[in-house]
């Protein structure tokens, strides 16, 4: 459970830092994401999730 909470904390830190350091770029990214069809966003999300799982598996293995 500690590992899960640590991972969530790191993810929140990275997201917060991105908005704090690059607010204009994050706005542009949001506009670009809104212009994409849901199927594209779904595929991108699944791909990123799969890469993350493989990365974690390799690091913890």
C-alpha positions in Angstrom: 0.0 0.0 0.0 2.9 2.3 0.7 4.3 1.8 -2.8 0.9 2.6 -4.3 0.5 5.8 -2.3 4.1 6.8 -3.2 3.4 6.3 -6.9 0.2 8.4 -6.7 2.2 11.1 -4.9 4.9 11.1 -7.5 2.3 11.2 -10.3 0.6 14.2 -8.6 4.0 16.0 -8.2 4.9 15.5 -11.8 1.6 16.8 -13.0 1.6 19.7 -10.7 5.2 20.6 -11.7 4.3 20.5 -15.4 1.4 23.0 -14.8 3.6 25.2 -12.6 6.6 25.3 -14.9 4.9 25.2 -18.3 1.3 26.6 -18.0 1.0 27.8 -21.6 2.2 24.5 -23.0 -0.2 22.6 -20.7 -3.1 24.8 -22.0 -2.1 24.0 -25.6 -1.9 20.3 -24.8 -5.4 20.4 -23.3 -6.8 22.2 -26.4 -5.1 19.6 -28.6 -6.5 16.7 -26.5 -10.0 18.2 -26.8 -9.7 18.2 -30.5 -8.9 14.5 -30.7 -11.6 11.8 -31.1 -12.3 9.7 -28.0 -10.9 6.6 -29.8 -7.5 8.3 -30.2 -7.4 9.3 -26.6 -8.4 5.8 -25.5 -5.7 4.2 -27.6 -3.1 6.7 -26.3 -4.2 6.1 -22.7 -4.1 2.3 -23.1 -0.7 2.5 -24.7 0.8 4.7 -22.0 -0.7 2.4 -19.3 0.8 -0.7 -20.9 4.2 0.9 -21.2 4.0 1.9 -17.6 3.1 -1.6 -16.5 5.9 -3.1 -18.5 8.4 -0.5 -17.1 7.3 -1.2 -13.5 7.5 -5.0 -14.1 11.0 -4.7 -15.5 12.1 -2.4 -12.6 10.6 -4.5 -9.9 11.5 -7.9 -11.5 
